[in-house]
Amino acid sequence: MPSYIGQSIKRNEDPRLITGRGVFSDDVDVPGTLYAAFARSPHGHARIISIDTSAAKAAPGVEAVITGHDLQGVPPIPVGFAPPSAPAVPPNHVLPTQKVVYVGQAVAAVIARDPYQAQDAAQLIEVEYEPLAAVVDPLMALEPGSPQIYAEVPGNLGFTMSSGSNDVEAALKASDEVITLRVVNNRVAVVPLENRAIVAQYDAFDRGLTVTLGTQQPHGDRSAFGRIVGVPENRVRLYAHDVGGGFGAKGNVYPEEAVTALMAYRLRKAVRWSDSRSENLRTMTQGRAHLTEITLGVRRDGTFTALDTKVVADLGGVLAPVGAASVGSIMTMCCGPYKFPVARAAARAVYTNTAPTGPYRGAGRPEATYALERAVDEAARRLNMDPVELRKKNLIEPNQFPYTTPVGPVYDTGNYQAALEIGLKAVDYDHFRAEQRRLRAQGRYVGIGVTTFVEPAGALFWEFAEIRVDRSGKVTVYSGGGPTGQGHETILAQIAASELQVPVESIEVVHGDTGAVAMGVGSFGSRSTILGGSATLHAAQQVREKMRAVAAGMLEARVDDIQLDDGRFHVAGNPARGLDFGAIAGFSYFGVSPAQEPGISARESFQMNAVAYPFGTHICIAEVNPENGEITIQRYLGVDDCGTMINPMLVAGQLHGGFAQGFGEAMMEQVLYDSDGQLLTGSLMDYAVPKASQVPPIEFLHTVTPSPLDPLGAKGVGEAGCIASPPTLVNAVLDALAPLGVTHVDMPLTAPRVWAAIQAAKGGK
Ligand code: MCN
């Protein structure tokens, strides 16, 4: 039977999803359920003087009203990682009692018999606030005299991070050219199709809690609920059925989810909550929000000499559970795919009166790539060199892997030149440059952006899979991942089916059930194919060997003589003397010798002490109308290398989705607050997410450089599209506008912004 690995088969999960039979958290119906609703802060920064819940308690249908005062002894939301430089980590209380630090922060909750009663009663909660001066700009927050959000965090400086060495300064001094650029990675909202949703149910039978939650980390969240609610973890069962997108922001427990679970346990009932789009835009963790000053030293011949990256990262009002992750990524990924003799990076992470920020698809890699690629194009302009030539001169060579960068990471494998060449050939780069000159002579502004990039994938080191073959011979993969739309039910089945030689559609994949899956980490950091896929492969190999041993006993042959072909174990050279899965599996439960374990199953956790480094080249050709600043994307193509592709069609799907998010960030998305911390983009009328018709077509090309780190040779791809696309799009626009003297526009590249940059450049002239 040919291997399924590398085949673009359709997704096993799709018939269910496209016929409306998906089960999202909000679809779970529990009889007698109660509903939670929240009273939220109207202020960006205020002291809580008093909370009067009497009117809400008396409202129809209300079963309970709670504030932070009712949660004495409940631990704050756990922070996954707080850098040692943090002077203090102000606790992220489930419900605050002293002060609120961003608009929309939940201060009290109502539990009622129907959702409308809950919302009406929440409106009756009287909170007296003493408004305090707010600060929303992280640079202003660092200024002396700015409002202090936490007494224990002087100057609002949450933490610092750094990497590399100070040799950078001498190297910059010795450089022929030094390019310094300040760029902004605009704050973006996550906007999953499915908002947050939870159903928590007191489980009278074992005095525990059953939680259904849209999450990327089922097992981690089960632990967090156990700790917050005060129930031993083994009495908490968490289900994450279908999840309508997470994009990094559904990896941790939110205060509203904690309240819902707590109240279900306290009231001995089922309680549910799902947020409205406007609640989601106010309080789900947001992404990016980084200001970067990048300094690149270069010799006259184009050789890079040094890199210095300084970041100011906006944490928002509280440190989200993995709020530090994006900052850490820049410290390690600032050098991209280039050879720098010396480099360093430093970050200041700052509290502001805005929604907390957290990982958002790419989590630090898009920020690092954007700053670096913008600086490389600027260096090319300064040196009067072709930006592609400059990249070629500095890319790490294929024979230099494993390659250790001056800020620490060891890149496993790569051939950056090959991906670049394929992309250049596809767009006929030299021809394009000639055509560009011709069009410029006609007054048309057409430009090209070329990004070469590398990113780490496979973070946090292990994932779990178990394979069981039931008595009928049916194979089930139990995966520790937490997919949110990536297609794990298909790719894990492809891997197991290839090893066991059974039809891919016959394999069931179970995930998102902590009662059925013994352990797991989850899906983030483009890790599941590498780690979960390899765990599945190893478990399948074990299952195959166990079945061979049982078959040998049944066929009275030597194990070494048993061969697996097309789903049948037979004696080598005698295909007629064989047994199918059902016969072997059925026998394994009854007839095995005392030396053999009954049943057929295998558990594996695959771990790596390093990460893999996918890479690629993205190219965009764009035209700008100088009269109104409108941009037309004429062509966009990505050459991506994620090692062995398990399912090229799903790889393309991931790149497509990632691109749409990068396109949104580059062209139209931006969360805005006024100076008091009021959110100005609180609905989808004000916050522009690209519509399908606005996203340009993308061409996908690939190179395949397997990773030596995992048995599949796979690397991740879930985030590549949004890492490479913002600089590609912006550099294309800046290249188009080069004749007008425009060298800088901050994202998002809305037409008015581009037009203003053109006018400013004309005025400057
Ligand atoms: N794949 C493959 N071969 C490879 C690598 C990947 O076939 N060598 C395909 C597989 O279909 C796999 C998918 O690409 O399921 C993504 O694989 P991987 O890169 O391992 O990433 P994860 O499965 O761990 O998913 C996490 C990643 C991240 S970090 C974000 S954020 C993200 C993303 O995936 N959020 C998503 N993709 C998303 N897609 C959807 N629909 N919704 C989200 O919330």
Residues whose N, C-alpha, C, O or C-beta is under 5 A from the ligand:
A	BS01	MCN	G245 G246 F247 G248 R361 T484 G485 Q486 G487 H488 I491 S523 F524 G525 S526 R527 S528 T529 I530 C642 T644 M645 I646 N647 P648 L650 V651 Q654 A714 K715 G716 V717 G718 E719
